[in-house]
């Protein structure tokens, strides 16, 4: 009976990991499709408008999705089933935090708080992806502001 339960729990873990990875991949794919449809081509001139801000948010979502996929793939089987139940909600929140982080970094850059020179839109998109991927980027930016 104990052996059956152990195998059963292992298959439940595998199913949950697969489910989380599929959902995160779909979110990343949706962000890519929206980027291809809604966002204009990259230009050297950086112009703030709704489409540009949408692209910043979508790059933040993509960064958070990639980070979530790597996290699930790396720690999935080691995590206990009750922890896996809450992990998916944490991953969804991470996607929202990724979008918010990308917007926050954009505001920090445009307010000249970070003293970062922007040459083109691609740089902002790369920074937006990094902000979505790692909340530590935004945390360090906020800490550098609070020290001033």
C-alpha positions as CSV (number, residue, x, y, z in Angstrom):
1,X,0.0,0.0,0.0
2,X,2.8,2.4,0.9
3,X,4.6,1.6,-2.4
4,X,1.4,2.2,-4.3
5,X,0.9,5.6,-2.6
6,X,4.5,6.5,-3.4
7,X,4.1,5.8,-7.1
8,X,0.7,7.5,-7.1
9,X,2.2,10.6,-5.6
10,X,5.1,10.6,-8.1
11,X,2.6,10.5,-11.0
12,X,0.6,13.3,-9.4
13,X,3.8,15.4,-9.2
14,X,4.6,14.7,-12.8
15,X,1.1,15.7,-13.9
16,X,1.2,18.9,-11.9
17,X,4.6,19.9,-13.3
18,X,3.5,19.2,-16.8
19,X,0.3,21.2,-16.3
20,X,2.3,24.2,-14.9
21,X,4.8,24.1,-17.7
22,X,2.0,23.9,-20.4
23,X,0.2,26.9,-18.8
24,X,3.4,28.9,-18.6
25,X,4.4,28.1,-22.1
26,X,0.9,29.1,-23.3
27,X,1.2,32.5,-21.5
28,X,4.6,33.0,-23.1
29,X,3.3,32.1,-26.5
30,X,0.3,34.4,-26.1
31,X,2.7,37.3,-25.2
32,X,4.8,36.6,-28.3
33,X,1.7,36.5,-30.5
34,X,0.5,39.8,-29.0
35,X,3.9,41.3,-29.6
36,X,3.9,40.2,-33.2
37,X,0.4,41.7,-33.8
38,X,0.2,44.8,-31.7
39,X,3.8,46.1,-31.4
40,X,5.4,48.2,-34.1
41,X,8.8,47.5,-35.5
42,X,11.8,48.5,-33.5
43,X,13.0,52.0,-34.3
44,X,16.0,54.0,-33.2
45,X,13.7,56.7,-31.9
46,X,12.0,55.9,-28.6
47,X,8.5,57.3,-28.5
48,X,6.2,56.7,-25.6
49,X,2.7,55.6,-26.7
50,X,0.3,52.9,-25.8
51,X,1.7,50.3,-28.2
52,X,5.2,50.9,-26.8
53,X,4.0,50.5,-23.2
54,X,2.1,47.4,-24.2
55,X,5.3,46.0,-25.6
56,X,7.2,46.8,-22.4
57,X,4.5,44.9,-20.4
58,X,4.6,41.9,-22.8
59,X,8.4,41.7,-22.6
60,X,8.1,41.7,-18.8
61,X,5.5,38.9,-19.0
62,X,7.8,36.9,-21.3
63,X,10.7,37.3,-18.9
64,X,8.6,36.2,-16.0
65,X,7.3,33.2,-18.0
66,X,10.7,32.0,-18.9
67,X,11.8,32.4,-15.3
68,X,8.8,30.4,-14.2
69,X,9.4,27.6,-16.7
70,X,13.0,27.3,-15.6
71,X,12.0,27.3,-11.9
72,X,9.4,24.6,-12.4
73,X,11.7,22.5,-14.6
74,X,14.5,22.8,-12.0
75,X,12.6,22.2,-8.8
76,X,9.5,20.4,-9.8
77,X,10.1,16.8,-8.7
78,X,11.7,17.8,-5.4
79,X,8.7,19.8,-4.3
80,X,6.0,18.1,-2.2
81,X,2.5,18.0,-3.5
82,X,0.9,20.5,-1.1
83,X,3.7,22.9,-2.0
84,X,3.0,22.3,-5.7
85,X,-0.6,23.4,-5.2
86,X,0.4,26.8,-4.1
87,X,3.4,27.0,-6.4
88,X,1.2,27.6,-9.5
89,X,-0.4,30.6,-7.9
90,X,3.0,31.9,-7.0
91,X,4.0,31.5,-10.7
92,X,0.9,33.4,-11.8
93,X,1.6,36.2,-9.4
94,X,5.2,36.2,-10.7
95,X,3.9,37.0,-14.2
96,X,1.9,40.0,-12.9
97,X,5.0,41.1,-11.0
98,X,7.0,40.7,-14.2
99,X,4.7,43.1,-16.0
100,X,4.7,45.6,-13.2
101,X,8.5,45.4,-12.9
102,X,8.9,46.1,-16.5
103,X,6.7,49.2,-16.2
104,X,8.6,50.3,-13.1
105,X,11.9,50.0,-14.8
106,X,10.6,52.1,-17.7
107,X,9.5,54.8,-15.3
108,X,12.8,54.7,-13.5
109,X,14.7,55.1,-16.8
110,X,12.5,57.9,-18.1
111,X,12.6,59.8,-14.8
112,X,16.4,59.8,-15.0
113,X,16.6,58.2,-11.6
114,X,18.8,55.4,-12.9
115,X,21.0,57.6,-15.1
116,X,20.8,55.1,-17.9
117,X,21.1,56.4,-21.5
118,X,18.7,54.8,-24.0
119,X,19.8,54.6,-27.6
120,X,16.9,52.6,-29.1
121,X,13.7,50.7,-28.3
122,X,15.5,47.3,-28.3
123,X,17.4,48.3,-25.2
124,X,14.3,49.1,-23.3
125,X,12.7,45.8,-24.4
126,X,15.8,43.9,-23.2
127,X,15.7,45.7,-19.9
128,X,11.9,44.9,-19.6
129,X,12.6,41.2,-20.2
130,X,15.3,41.2,-17.6
131,X,13.0,43.0,-15.1
132,X,10.3,40.4,-15.7
133,X,12.8,37.6,-15.4
134,X,14.4,38.7,-12.2
135,X,12.7,40.8,-9.6
136,X,16.1,41.4,-8.1
137,X,16.8,43.9,-10.9
138,X,13.9,46.1,-9.8
139,X,14.7,45.6,-6.1
140,X,18.3,46.8,-6.6
141,X,17.0,49.8,-8.6
142,X,14.6,50.7,-5.8
143,X,17.3,50.3,-3.2
144,X,19.6,52.5,-5.2
145,X,16.9,55.2,-5.3
146,X,16.2,54.9,-1.6
147,X,19.9,55.3,-0.7
148,X,20.0,58.7,-2.4
